[in-house]
Amino acid sequence: MNRIIIDDVLLKDQSKKEMLKVARLSAKFEIMPLFKGKITIRSVQLFGFNIHLNKKTPKDNLNCKFVFDAFASKDTTKKESKLDLRINSILVRRGTFNYDIFSEPQNPGKFNAKHIKLTNILANISLKL
């Protein structure tokens, strides 16, 4: 009872285009810190994912902004949070990441920060502090 596994995650942006697709998302957490208002995630595993982030123009918002807005607090007064979130490690396998600003020209054969595509992403990230 200390692991959550979600298979076949699909999240579309507001124009109904695929923004995030994950074959398997897994998180292993510790139960005891929950009783103290802390969330301690020992490991996150992200397998077989495709992330598509984009903007129409450089001044537009990213296509994922609506997700962050949905979780943002509507209360603007500053309060001390009792939530203490810790993630110890992230394991990433078979991933693809795309970022595009559609109004900007492509430069085939040259690096262009306005059009990025990373494929076959593999990573072991340790965040222990």
Summary of the structure (lengths in Angstrom):
residues: 129
radius of gyration: 17.7
end to end distance: 25.2
largest distance: 53.7
contacts: 292
relative contact order: 0.20
helix: 9%
strand: 54%
